[in-house]
Amino acid sequence: LNICFANPDPSITSTAEDFLAESEITNVDLLGLQSITTIGNSFIRECVSLKTISNITCLRNVKNIGWNFLAKCKALAVVDLTMFSNVECIDVHFLLGCSSLETIDLGAFNKVT
């Protein structure tokens, strides 16, 4: 199952809690989510078949990341978070239980307190 957000409302600045949580997705394309500044709790949580996240760079305006961000996405092996240079706050359980995760670049998180 593939999900794509091609033409979302630009006035939407945050994702809902449990956004795509526990779904059967294998790929999610975040194209079009440029206006998001806050990622709600449990963003794409427990999507055990998720292997790829396309256009994650569209989240470059994010300042706050809620708890359980991508938690327990057991098939996810690579995630590029270098676009998160504006992030100021990350809640608990960030990437918790991503047991296949091989590569992650956290260099952009220089504003996190």
C-alpha positions in Angstrom: 0.0 0.0 0.0 1.4 3.4 -1.1 0.2 6.7 0.3 0.8 10.1 -1.4 -0.1 13.6 -0.3 0.0 15.5 -3.5 -2.3 18.6 -3.0 -3.0 19.2 0.7 -4.5 22.4 2.0 -1.6 24.8 2.6 -3.3 26.2 5.7 -2.7 22.9 7.5 0.3 23.3 9.7 0.2 20.2 11.9 -0.4 16.5 11.4 -3.1 14.8 13.5 -2.3 12.5 16.3 -1.9 8.9 15.1 -1.3 10.1 11.5 -1.2 6.8 9.6 -0.5 4.9 12.8 -0.7 1.1 12.6 -1.5 1.1 8.9 -0.4 -1.4 6.3 1.7 1.1 4.2 4.9 0.1 2.6 5.8 3.5 1.2 4.6 7.0 2.1 5.3 10.0 -0.1 5.2 13.2 1.9 5.2 15.5 -1.2 3.0 18.4 -0.5 3.4 18.7 3.3 5.7 21.8 3.1 3.4 23.8 5.4 3.7 21.4 8.3 5.5 22.9 11.3 4.3 20.5 14.0 4.3 16.7 13.7 1.6 15.3 16.1 2.1 12.4 18.5 2.4 8.9 16.9 3.3 10.1 13.4 3.4 6.9 11.3 3.7 4.7 14.4 3.8 0.9 14.3 3.7 0.7 10.5 5.6 -2.6 10.5 5.7 -2.9 6.7 6.9 0.6 6.0 10.2 0.4 4.0 10.5 3.8 2.4 9.5 7.4 3.0 9.7 9.5 -0.1 10.0 13.3 -0.2 10.6 13.6 3.5 12.5 16.8 2.7 9.1 18.4 2.4 9.0 18.5 6.2 11.8 21.1 6.3 9.6 23.6 8.2 9.0 21.3 11.1 9.8 22.9 14.5 8.2 20.3 16.9 8.0 16.6 16.8 5.6 14.7 19.0 6.1 11.5 20.8 6.4 8.1 19.0 7.7 9.6 15.7 8.1 6.6 13.4 8.2 4.4 16.4 8.2 0.6 15.8 8.5 0.9 12.0 10.4 -2.4 12.0 11.1 -2.6 8.3 12.4 0.9 7.9 16.2 0.7 7.2 17.2 4.2 6.1 15.7 7.6 7.0 17.2 10.9 6.0 16.4 13.6 8.6 19.0 16.2 7.4 16.2 18.6 6.5 15.1 19.0 10.2 17.4 22.0 10.8 14.4 24.0 12.2 13.4 21.4 14.8 13.5 22.8 18.4 11.7 20.1 20.3 11.5 16.3 20.0 9.3 14.4 22.4 10.0 10.9 23.7 10.3 7.6 21.8 11.7 9.2 18.7 12.4 6.2 16.3 11.8 3.8 19.1 11.9 0.1 18.1 13.0 0.7 14.5 15.0 -2.5 14.6 16.0 -2.6 10.9 17.3 1.0 10.9 20.8 1.0 9.5 21.5 4.6 8.5 20.3 7.8 10.1 21.8 11.3 9.9 20.9 13.5 12.9 23.3 16.3 12.0 20.6 18.8 11.4 19.3 18.8 15.0 21.4 21.7 16.2 18.5 23.7 17.7 17.0 21.0 19.8 16.8 21.8 23.5 
